[in-house]
Amino acid sequence: MKIALAELQRALSSHFQSLGLSPEHATQFSEVILEAEAEGNTGHGLSRIAQYTHQLRSGGLNPQPKMQLERTRPSVAVLYADGAPGPVAGLFAVQALAELAKQQGSAAIAVRGAGHSGVLSAYVGRLAQRGLVALAFANTPPAIAPGPVLGTNPIALGAPATPEPVVVDTSVSVVARGKILAAAKRGEPIPLGWAVDRQGNPTTDAKAALEGSLLPIGGGKGYALAVLVEILAGVLAGEVLSPELPLPWAPPEQAAKPGLLLLAFDPAAFGSGYAARVAQMLGALQAAGGRIPGARRAALKAQALREGISVNDTLLAELGKLGMHLQGGNP
């Protein structure tokens, strides 16, 4: 069934308000979830609502956080999120970081004690729209081989460009675990090469993959990137390492609160010519037949705004059990 984005936003915001969030925080939480869904990152979209709902109901997430921003250096701050949902803390950090980076030329904010942040593109994309080059790093519960010890540990870039910002958002695993969770929920197989089972054997069984390990991109190079992100997001910015984070299917009162590090750079602080150089680079990529990172996301989001979001019967039933009764219709 196709449902207009505005209807989904209204229903989801109302749902989160019923769980104790303020109207502002409920709207922010909904925006990040629906942005992921609209841009094709469904593993971080509507399929996560049940998880977030149970965490809010059980106390794993705090619906009324008292977040505190501590500025530790002129261009460095730490946001103590008080158990806030990840998108709520992430968007708070984006606002603070944008102002700090404009003042200082570059800045960093570490987010501690917040829930799962969802898609990092939501944060670097907003910073890019404000004229800043941004990076984001987050550690996640253990997922990738060997072990698993390290998480899928996503990394993201947002950079101002015309007509849309350049946005890179990728996990260091072949695929984000959210996609495997969604496949397991639907009872569907996964492609070979995504994961191994508990014994280390390649598998197409989504449930066996969740019990085993995901494969890193590029073998040892992906593993090294996972270590890089763990140092930045877990060791430096966070208060907990990937092996200490509860898995997504742990009891909801044990919601994972990973580290999130956001960096932003004001191109003006590095002299003139940024816009011309990025345009030159993108032009060369397009001339060679290359795809501009972020263009597909923007196109899918525009399509979703025109046509609505497809929600299958299984997900509709799941959302209905949570108290969200959605109606289809034209956008």
Order of alpha helices (4+ residues) and beta strands (2+ residues): beta-alpha-alpha-alpha-beta-beta-alpha-beta-alpha-beta-beta-beta-alpha-beta-beta-alpha-beta-alpha-beta-alpha-alpha-beta-alpha
